[in-house]
Structure formats: C-alpha cells, structure tokens
Amino acid sequence: MNTSTAPSVLTAPTDAFARIADYAVAKARALDAWLAAQRRASRDRDDLAAMSDRELQDIGLSRGSADAAASGGWSRDPFA
C-alpha cells in the first residue's frame, strides 16, 4: 500500500503567497492610515472654516493659511 500522496496545491501557502499576503496587509494598513489622516484634515478644515477671522487670528492663522494648517503643511516656525 502506498501511503504517500502528491502534494496538494491547497495544503499550505507558499513563501511567495505569504510575502504577497504580508505586502497586501501592509498596503491596506497604509491606505487606512492615509484615509484617517484625510478625514481628520477634512474635519479640521471644516472647523477652521467655521471660525471668524478674529478667532483665526487668536490662534495665529489667517484665512489663507487655514487650509495648509488643516492639512499639516503649515508651521509657525519659519525655519521648520
């Protein structure tokens, strides 16, 4: 009686499949983080747009710099 069988394609994932799966998971996590940052920037942008010019001035922003501040591309430090 022959107890050996041919290897099945569906038995265990190969190293290549595991690497592809790890890559896909890493990309999905990166996409999730990017989407979260976009949602946060959108909420911040809406909050800043609702402020008066005086309120923006109180926190050191102008109306023109509010979008950059919400997106994280603005700094009070001129050397940053």
N, C-alpha and C positions, 0 to 999 in steps of 0.2 A: 504494500500500500504506500503510495506516495503522499506524504503529508505536506510537502512544500507546495506553495501556490505562487502564482505570478503576482508581482507587486501590483496593487491596485492604484489607479490614478487618484482615487478619492480617499486614500488612507490618511496621510498626514501632509500638511502643507510643506512644500519645499522651502529651502532657504530663500530662493528668489521670490516666492509668493509672500513669505514673511517680511522680506525687505520692502516689497511693494505695499503690503498692508501697513507697515510702520510709516512709510512715506505718506500714504493716503491719510492716516490718522494725524500725522504732524501737519499736513496741509489743511485738514479740516479744523484743527485747533487754531492754526494761524488765521484762517478765514473767520472763525468765530471771534477771535480777539480783535481783528480788524473791524468786523461788523459792530462789536460792542463799542469800540472807540468812535465809530461813525455815529452811532446812536447817542452816545454821550456828547459829542461835539454838536449834534443837532439840537439836543435839549439845551445845552449851554448857549448856543446861538439864539434860540428862541427866548431864553431868559434874558440875555443881554439886549435883544431887540425890544423887549418889553420895558426896559429901563429908560428913564428920561436922560437927557444929555447931562443934567446935573448929577444924577446917580452914577452915570458912567465916569464923569469927571472925578467924583469922590473916590472911585476905585482905581483911578489912574488910566482910564481908557477914553478914547474918543469914539465917536460913532463909526468912523472909518476903520479903526483898529479892532473893533469888536469881533468881526469875523475871524481875523487872524488869531485873536486871543482864544476864541472858542475852539479853533482847530489845533491849538497848541503851538502855533508858529509865531508867537509874539512873546517878547520878554521885556521887562522894564530895564534890564541891564543892557546898555548899549554895546557891551563887549561880549555878550553871550552868543 
